[in-house]
Amino acid sequence: MATKIFVNLPVKDLKKTIEFFTKLDFTFNSQFTDENATCMIVGGDIFVMLLVDKFFKTFTKKEICDTAKSTEVIVALSAESREKVDQMIDKAIKAGGRESRAPQDHGWMYGRSFQDIDGHLWEIIYMDEGAVRKE
């Protein structure tokens, strides 16, 4: 059995968060969606559980990170091409997100980053594996 990854992120307004990520062409598993959470499908074995703050707190005794002041994680996703990186960032900005830093172009790797509507950081990268420097 393949290992699956479930990234769990707290959100303020689940409905608005679902609307945001739908505009980025993500889909959701309705079997794991209710008023407290949704399961966003990223890939075959990759999922992001978006949990309203109150429900998220039932999984931890720690405080939820204030994403306006701090970063706890950067979720990095690969893209098929440089164009797909730009398309995803453009969709994120149009949907209400913000670009979080200038594009990074290393020739063999190109990436951009955005903040979603809850302040979580997402990195979208394209890597030309054939051009990766062998050191």
C-alpha positions as CSV (number, residue, x, y, z in Angstrom):
1,M,0.0,0.0,0.0
2,A,1.3,3.4,-0.9
3,T,1.9,6.0,1.8
4,K,-0.6,8.8,1.6
5,I,0.0,12.3,2.9
6,F,-2.6,14.4,4.7
7,V,-1.5,18.0,5.4
8,N,-3.9,19.6,7.9
9,L,-4.4,23.3,7.8
10,P,-6.6,25.5,10.0
11,V,-9.0,27.9,8.2
12,K,-11.2,30.8,9.3
13,D,-14.1,30.4,6.8
14,L,-14.4,26.9,5.3
15,K,-16.9,28.0,2.6
16,K,-14.7,30.8,1.4
17,T,-11.6,28.5,1.5
18,I,-13.4,25.9,-0.6
19,E,-14.4,28.6,-3.1
20,F,-10.8,29.9,-3.2
21,F,-9.2,26.5,-3.9
22,T,-12.0,25.6,-6.4
23,K,-10.9,28.6,-8.5
24,L,-7.4,27.0,-8.5
25,D,-9.0,23.8,-10.0
26,F,-8.7,21.6,-6.9
27,T,-11.5,19.2,-6.1
28,F,-12.8,17.9,-2.8
29,N,-13.8,14.5,-1.4
30,S,-17.4,14.9,-0.3
31,Q,-17.2,11.8,1.9
32,F,-14.8,13.8,4.1
33,T,-16.5,17.2,4.0
34,D,-18.9,18.7,6.5
35,E,-19.3,22.0,8.3
36,N,-16.0,21.4,10.1
37,A,-13.6,20.2,7.4
38,T,-13.0,19.2,3.8
39,C,-10.6,17.0,2.1
40,M,-8.9,18.7,-0.8
41,I,-7.5,16.3,-3.4
42,V,-4.0,17.3,-4.6
43,G,-2.9,14.1,-6.2
44,G,-3.5,10.3,-6.0
45,D,-2.1,10.0,-2.5
46,I,-1.8,13.7,-1.5
47,F,-4.6,15.5,0.4
48,V,-5.0,18.7,2.3
49,M,-7.4,18.6,5.2
50,L,-8.8,22.1,5.6
51,L,-10.3,22.4,9.1
52,V,-12.1,25.3,10.8
53,D,-10.1,26.7,13.6
54,K,-12.3,25.3,16.4
55,F,-12.2,21.8,14.9
56,F,-8.4,22.0,14.2
57,K,-7.9,22.8,17.9
58,T,-9.4,19.4,18.9
59,F,-6.2,17.8,17.4
60,T,-3.6,19.8,19.4
61,K,-3.1,21.5,22.7
62,K,-0.8,24.1,21.0
63,E,-2.0,27.5,19.8
64,I,-2.8,27.9,16.1
65,C,-0.1,29.9,14.3
66,D,-1.1,33.4,13.5
67,T,-0.3,33.4,9.7
68,A,-0.2,37.2,9.6
69,K,2.9,37.1,11.8
70,S,4.4,33.7,11.5
71,T,4.9,30.8,9.1
72,E,4.8,27.2,10.3
73,V,4.9,25.4,7.0
74,I,5.3,26.0,3.3
75,V,3.3,23.6,1.2
76,A,5.3,23.0,-2.0
77,L,3.7,21.5,-5.1
78,S,5.3,20.6,-8.4
79,A,4.0,21.8,-11.7
80,E,4.4,20.3,-15.2
81,S,6.0,23.4,-16.7
82,R,6.9,27.0,-16.1
83,E,3.7,28.0,-17.7
84,K,1.7,25.9,-15.3
85,V,3.5,27.6,-12.4
86,D,2.5,31.0,-13.7
87,Q,-1.1,29.9,-14.4
88,M,-1.5,28.6,-10.8
89,I,-0.1,31.8,-9.3
90,D,-2.3,33.9,-11.6
91,K,-5.4,31.9,-10.5
92,A,-4.4,32.3,-6.8
93,I,-4.1,36.0,-7.1
94,K,-7.4,36.3,-9.1
95,A,-9.1,34.2,-6.4
96,G,-8.0,36.5,-3.6
97,G,-4.6,35.2,-2.7
98,R,-1.4,37.2,-2.7
99,E,2.0,36.5,-4.3
100,S,4.3,36.1,-1.3
101,R,7.7,36.8,-3.0
102,A,9.4,37.4,-6.3
103,P,9.7,34.5,-8.7
104,Q,12.8,32.3,-8.3
105,D,14.5,31.3,-11.6
106,H,17.5,29.0,-11.3
107,G,17.4,27.9,-14.9
108,W,16.8,24.2,-14.1
109,M,14.2,25.2,-11.5
110,Y,11.5,27.8,-11.5
111,G,9.2,28.6,-8.7
112,R,6.7,31.2,-7.4
113,S,4.8,31.4,-4.1
114,F,1.5,32.6,-2.9
115,Q,-0.5,33.1,0.3
116,D,-4.0,31.6,0.4
117,I,-6.8,33.6,2.0
118,D,-5.9,32.2,5.4
119,G,-2.2,33.3,5.1
120,H,-0.8,29.8,4.5
121,L,2.2,29.7,2.1
122,W,2.1,27.6,-1.1
123,E,5.1,27.1,-3.3
124,I,4.6,26.1,-6.9
125,I,7.7,24.8,-8.7
126,Y,8.8,23.4,-12.0
127,M,12.0,21.4,-12.1
128,D,13.6,20.3,-15.4
129,E,15.1,17.1,-14.0
130,G,17.2,16.7,-17.2
131,A,18.9,20.0,-16.5
132,V,19.6,19.4,-12.8
133,R,23.2,20.2,-12.0
134,K,25.2,17.2,-11.0
135,E,27.6,18.2,-8.2
